[in-house]
Amino acid sequence: MKMVIETSRPIAQVAKELGIHDATLGNWVNAYRRELR
């Protein structure tokens, strides 16, 4: 999540590098952003 949020890199690119599905990472990022509110 930090790689997406701190670097503004696309979720799909980071997910591919980590070997996970982009929807999974997207869900994690969205949940993290909701908790910050």
C-alpha distances in whole Angstrom, upper triangle without the diagonal:
4,5,5,6,8,10,10,10,11,9,12,12,9,10,13,13,11,14,12,13,11,12,11,7,9,10,7,5,9,10,8,10,13,13,13,16
4,5,5,5,8,9,10,12,11,14,13,10,12,15,14,13,16,15,16,15,16,14,11,12,13,10,8,12,13,10,11,14,14,13,16
4,6,6,6,8,7,9,9,12,10,7,10,12,11,10,14,14,15,13,15,14,11,12,14,12,10,13,15,13,13,17,17,16,19
4,6,6,5,5,7,6,10,9,7,9,12,12,12,15,14,14,11,13,13,9,9,12,10,8,11,13,11,11,15,16,15,18
4,6,5,7,9,9,13,13,11,13,16,15,15,18,17,17,14,15,15,11,11,13,11,8,10,12,10,9,13,13,12,15
4,6,8,11,12,15,14,12,15,17,16,16,19,19,20,17,19,18,14,14,17,14,11,14,16,13,12,16,16,14,17
4,5,9,11,13,12,10,14,16,14,15,18,18,19,16,19,18,15,15,18,16,13,16,18,15,15,18,19,17,20
4,6,9,12,11,10,13,15,15,16,19,18,18,15,17,17,14,13,16,15,12,14,16,14,13,17,18,17,19
4,6,9,7,7,10,12,11,13,16,15,15,12,15,16,12,12,15,15,12,14,17,16,15,19,20,19,21
4,5,5,7,9,10,11,13,14,14,13,10,12,13,10,10,13,14,11,13,16,16,15,18,20,20,22
4,6,5,6,9,10,11,12,10,10,6,8,10,7,6,10,10,9,11,14,14,14,16,18,18,20
4,6,5,6,9,10,10,9,8,5,8,10,8,8,12,13,12,14,17,17,17,20,22,22,24
4,5,5,6,9,10,10,10,8,12,13,10,11,15,15,14,16,19,18,19,22,23,23,26
4,5,5,6,9,9,10,8,11,11,8,10,13,12,11,15,17,16,17,20,21,21,24
4,5,5,6,5,6,5,9,8,6,9,11,11,11,14,16,16,17,20,21,22,24
4,5,5,6,7,7,11,11,10,12,15,15,15,18,20,20,21,23,25,25,28
4,6,8,10,10,14,13,11,14,17,16,16,19,21,20,21,24,25,25,28
4,6,9,10,13,11,9,13,15,13,14,17,18,18,20,23,23,24,27
4,7,9,12,11,10,14,15,15,16,19,20,20,22,24,25,26,29
4,6,9,7,7,10,12,12,13,16,17,17,19,21,22,24,26
4,5,5,7,9,10,11,13,15,16,17,19,20,22,23,25
4,5,5,6,9,10,10,12,14,15,16,18,20,21,23
4,5,5,6,9,10,10,12,14,15,16,18,20,22
4,5,5,6,9,10,11,13,14,16,17,19,21
4,5,5,6,9,10,11,12,14,15,17,19
4,5,5,6,9,10,11,12,14,16,17
4,5,5,6,9,10,11,12,14,16
4,5,5,6,9,10,11,13,15
4,5,5,6,9,10,11,13
4,5,5,6,9,10,11
4,5,5,6,9,10
4,5,5,7,9
4,5,5,7
4,5,6
4,5
4
